[in-house]
Amino acid sequence: MLISRNKKTTIKGFTIIELLIVMGIIAVLATFFIGGYTGVQRRARDGQRKSDLKQLANAMELYFNDYRRYPAESSTTIAGCPSTTTTSCTWGSGQFTDTKTVYFKTVPVDPTSSTYQYIYRTDANGTYYKLYARLEVPDDPDINASITQDGCHDDAPTVCNFAITSGNTTP
C-alpha cells in the first residue's frame, strides 16, 4: 500500500511513559490492598485465639464444678483426654471428657499451629488454671505485657502476650 505524502498518518496507542505511570499506580494500589488484607487476616486469627481460649475456659469451669479442681497439665497441654486417664490432650484433636461428660469435643489448636501454640498451666492440686496464647497484632488492647510465660511461638523463647485464667489467679 502506498501512502501519499500529503496525508498525515497517525498511530494510535499509548506511549511507554503512559504505560509505566499506569503500572506504577496499580502497583501502589495493590500494595495498600495486600497490606490491609494481611492486617485483617492477623486480626481474624487473634479473634479466633481469644474465642478458643474463652471457650476452653468455660469447659474448665464446667470440669471444676464437677470435680472441685481443674484438670492436671501434661507439659503444655491438658492431661486427661479422657480425664480419667493420664493421656495428654493433643491441641486440635483431643476430646476433653471424663467419659460421662464431653467438656470440649475437640480441644482447639492455634489458627497458625505451625508457628504458634496454646499453653495450659495449673498447679499440682488443680486450684487454678492459666491458658496462654500469642497475639499477632502488636496494638491489640488485650495484649498483656506483664506475662512471663514463654513457648507460645516456635521461635522459642517467645513470650506469650495473652492469657485467660481462673478467677483466683493472674497471668
Secondary structure, DSSP 8 states (H G I E B T S, - for coil): ----TTS-----S--HHHHHHHHHHHHHHHHHHHHHHHHHHHHHHHHHHHHHHHHHHHHHHHHHHHHSS---EETTEEB-SSTTS--B--TTT--EE-SS-EEESS----TTTTTB--EEEE-TT---EEEEE--S-TT-TT--TT---B-SBSSSS-B--EEEE-TT---
